Amino acid sequence: MRRSIVTMLVALAALSTPLASQGGGGGGGGGGFTGGLAFTVGGGWQIEGFDAGYIRRVHAGPIAALSLTGRVGSFIDEGAVIGGARGFVFGATLGAHTPAATLAYLGADTSSTRFGLDFTLEATGYVGSNSPLPVGSPWAGVSGLLGLKFGNLNGSQGGLLFGPTVFFGNVTQARPFLGVRFEAPLAR
């Protein structure tokens, strides 16, 4: 357990920079807060959780940003009418985001909202208590997520992400993933 906490803190320090160097024009160089909801959907037991973390623009080849987030949630039995919750799940996620391809601009020229499409690859390490999933605990997950992003390129953005996630543990299991994300730059 101690080794995983140290690894996560080292990764967070590597993604962090002094506040004076964050932000900037053209959507480059800044860091910010990212948060949202994460769901593995489908029949039976699902994971429903909350994500919060840090996102940093890096502009390294096809990768426009890296994110490090923590996930806290619970296992929910979607077939139960009452009392469907069972156990908790915790995870740490490292994500690589591509630049968003612009689909459209809505609004006035001076204050338009951009709609774009991007791809995010996420790797998550999970640990759960009282897990009903056959993958056991701890386990890992890899997700390839197509995202519809909207908002200001240099400011706050929201997004809806959807794609497959594959869990690796005692067994390998694939499930659909649905995420709702919000990103906001840190103040200068």
C-alpha positions in Angstrom: 0.0 0.0 0.0 2.8 2.4 0.9 4.5 1.9 -2.5 1.4 2.8 -4.4 0.9 6.0 -2.5 4.5 7.0 -3.1 4.1 6.3 -6.8 0.9 8.4 -7.0 2.6 11.3 -5.1 5.6 11.2 -7.4 3.4 11.2 -10.5 1.4 14.2 -9.1 4.6 16.1 -8.4 5.8 15.4 -12.0 2.5 16.8 -13.4 2.6 19.9 -11.1 4.2 23.2 -11.8 4.3 26.6 -10.0 1.1 28.6 -10.4 3.0 31.4 -12.2 3.6 29.2 -15.2 0.1 28.0 -15.6 -2.5 29.3 -18.0 -1.4 31.3 -21.1 -3.0 32.0 -24.4 -3.7 29.5 -27.2 -4.7 26.8 -24.8 -1.1 25.9 -24.0 0.9 25.2 -20.9 -1.7 25.4 -18.2 -2.9 23.1 -15.5 -6.3 22.8 -13.9 -8.8 20.9 -11.9 -10.8 18.1 -13.4 -13.8 16.4 -11.8 -16.9 14.5 -12.7 -18.8 11.2 -12.5 -17.7 7.8 -13.7 -20.0 4.8 -14.4 -19.5 1.3 -15.6 -22.8 0.5 -17.2 -24.5 -2.7 -18.2 -26.4 -5.4 -16.4 -25.9 -6.5 -12.9 -23.3 -4.9 -10.6 -21.9 -1.5 -11.7 -19.4 1.0 -10.4 -20.7 4.5 -9.8 -18.2 7.0 -8.7 -16.8 10.5 -8.4 -13.6 11.6 -10.0 -11.4 14.6 -8.9 -7.9 15.4 -9.9 -5.4 17.5 -11.8 -5.0 17.9 -15.6 -1.9 19.4 -17.3 -1.5 20.4 -20.9 1.7 18.9 -22.3 1.5 19.0 -26.2 3.7 15.9 -26.7 2.9 14.4 -30.1 -0.7 13.2 -30.3 -1.1 13.8 -26.5 -2.5 17.2 -25.7 -2.9 16.7 -21.9 -2.3 14.3 -19.0 -4.5 13.9 -16.0 -4.1 12.3 -12.6 -7.4 11.7 -10.8 -8.7 9.8 -7.8 -12.0 7.9 -8.0 -14.3 7.1 -5.1 -17.5 5.2 -5.6 -19.6 2.2 -4.7 -20.9 -1.0 -6.3 -24.5 -0.7 -7.3 -26.9 -3.6 -8.2 -29.0 -2.1 -10.9 -31.5 -4.9 -10.6 -32.4 -4.1 -7.0 -35.3 -1.8 -6.2 -34.2 -1.0 -2.6 -30.7 -1.5 -1.1 -28.7 -2.0 -4.2 -25.4 -0.6 -2.8 -22.7 -3.0 -1.7 -19.1 -2.0 -0.8 -16.8 0.8 -1.8 -14.3 1.2 -4.6 -11.2 3.5 -4.7 -9.0 4.1 -7.7 -6.2 6.2 -9.1 -6.4 7.1 -12.8 -3.7 8.3 -15.3 -5.2 9.6 -18.5 -3.8 10.8 -21.8 -6.0 13.1 -23.9 -5.8 14.0 -27.6 -6.5 17.4 -28.9 -10.2 18.0 -29.6 -11.2 18.1 -33.2 -13.6 21.1 -33.6 -17.1 20.2 -34.7 -18.8 23.5 -34.4 -18.8 27.0 -32.7 -22.1 28.3 -31.2 -22.8 31.8 -30.1 -21.4 35.2 -30.9 -17.9 35.7 -32.4 -16.7 37.4 -29.2 -18.0 34.7 -26.8 -18.5 31.5 -28.7 -18.7 28.0 -27.3 -16.7 25.3 -29.1 -17.9 21.7 -29.5 -15.3 19.1 -30.2 -14.5 15.4 -30.3 -11.5 13.9 -28.6 -10.1 10.5 -27.5 -8.9 9.7 -24.0 -6.9 6.6 -22.9 -7.1 5.9 -19.2 -5.4 3.4 -16.9 -6.9 2.9 -13.5 -5.8 0.9 -10.5 -8.7 -0.1 -8.2 -9.1 -1.5 -4.8 -12.6 -2.4 -3.4 -14.2 -3.5 -0.2 -16.9 -6.2 -0.4 -16.6 -6.3 -4.2 -19.3 -8.3 -6.0 -17.3 -8.3 -9.3 -15.6 -11.5 -10.4 -12.3 -9.6 -11.1 -11.5 -9.6 -7.4 -9.6 -6.9 -5.5 -7.3 -5.2 -6.3 -7.7 -5.0 -10.1 -6.8 -2.7 -13.0 -8.8 -1.2 -15.8 -7.9 0.3 -19.2 -10.5 2.5 -21.0 -10.6 4.0 -24.5 -13.0 6.9 -24.3 -14.5 9.0 -27.1 -15.5 12.4 -25.8 -17.8 15.2 -26.8 -16.3 18.4 -25.3 -17.9 21.8 -25.1 -16.8 25.1 -23.6 -14.0 27.7 -23.9 -10.7 26.4 -25.3 -8.8 28.5 -22.7 -11.3 28.2 -19.9 -13.8 25.9 -18.4 -14.9 22.9 -20.4 -17.4 20.1 -20.0 -17.6 16.7 -21.6 -19.4 13.4 -22.1 -17.2 10.4 -22.5 -18.2 6.9 -23.6 -16.3 3.8 -24.5 -15.2 0.3 -23.4 -13.3 -0.4 -20.3 -11.5 -3.7 -19.7 -10.9 -4.9 -16.1 -7.9 -7.1 -15.4 -7.8 -9.1 -12.2 -8.7 -12.7 -11.3 -10.6 -12.7 -14.6 -10.7 -10.3 -17.5 -14.0 -8.5 -18.0 -15.1 -5.8 -20.5 -17.8 -3.3 -19.7 -19.1 0.0 -21.2 -17.9 3.2 -19.5 -19.8 6.5 -19.2 -18.2 9.6 -17.8 -19.3 13.2 -17.3 -16.3 15.5 -16.8 -15.6 19.1 -16.1 -12.3 20.9 -16.4 -11.4 24.3 -15.1 -8.0 26.1 -15.2 -6.3 27.0 -12.0 -6.0 30.7 -11.2 -2.8 32.6 -12.1 
